[in-house]
């Protein structure tokens, strides 16, 4: 069973077992597994604190410039070109630092064979990569089954609404609440996102942004 099918199967089981998800169609979830590598992680850097629609547009601009997004090609781009693609100065610095790390031997492909904790621990050593970006790499790029990016704003608000909580939970509180969905937390994340979007008439995309108060 491939990763997307497994996540969708998990989502169907959660819809049956958790009444809070009733009414969400697992087949309608916008599940994405991009695969590992430099380009997908740059895509996530672009996605920090913006919607996935904005990140997709910026990454498309970068692909139009480079074709295949690879470290050496990205380092050849000047500041003006990076800005035209949609990079802020800070995100351009993060992407360039990642490119330099990869050219110096940091092996993103090797992370595919490591545990979730090992992947996160390796990625957060890189400039501009925090827990949210590392956990989204597990979810979107590696298609891991049991990941819930607790620092994600959409997930935190979605859990508040799902549970009728009086206030938005903190990162740690969100992670604790998500434990109830283990080992299917990736599917739960998609379901929480979908509910969040449906309540805002935005179904079909993923909110895809960390809480703005935290550096990722």
RACORGI-V233069 format. One line per field, one symbol per residue. phi: phi as a letter, one per 40 degrees, with the letter a starting at -180 (. if undefined). burial: b if it has 16 or more other C-alpha atoms within 10 Angstrom, else e. Layout:
phi: ???
burial: ???
//
This chain:
phi: .ccccccccccccccccbcccdgccdcccccbbcgchcddccdcccccgbcccccccccccccccbgccbdcccccccdcccccchccdccccccccccccccchcbccccdcbcdcccccccccccgbbdccccccdccccgccbbbcccccccccccdcccgccacccdcccccccdccccbccccccccdccdcccbfbdhbbdgacdccbcb
burial: eebbebbbbbbbebbeeeeebeebebeebbbbbebbbbbbbbbbbbbbbebbeebeebbbbbeebeeebbbeebbebeeeebeebbbeeebbebbbbbbbebeeebeeeebbeeebeebbeebbeeebbbbbbbbbbbbbbbbbbbbbbbbbbbbbbbbbbeeeeeebbebeebbeebeebeebbbbbbbbbbbbbbeeeeebebbbbbbbeeeeb
//
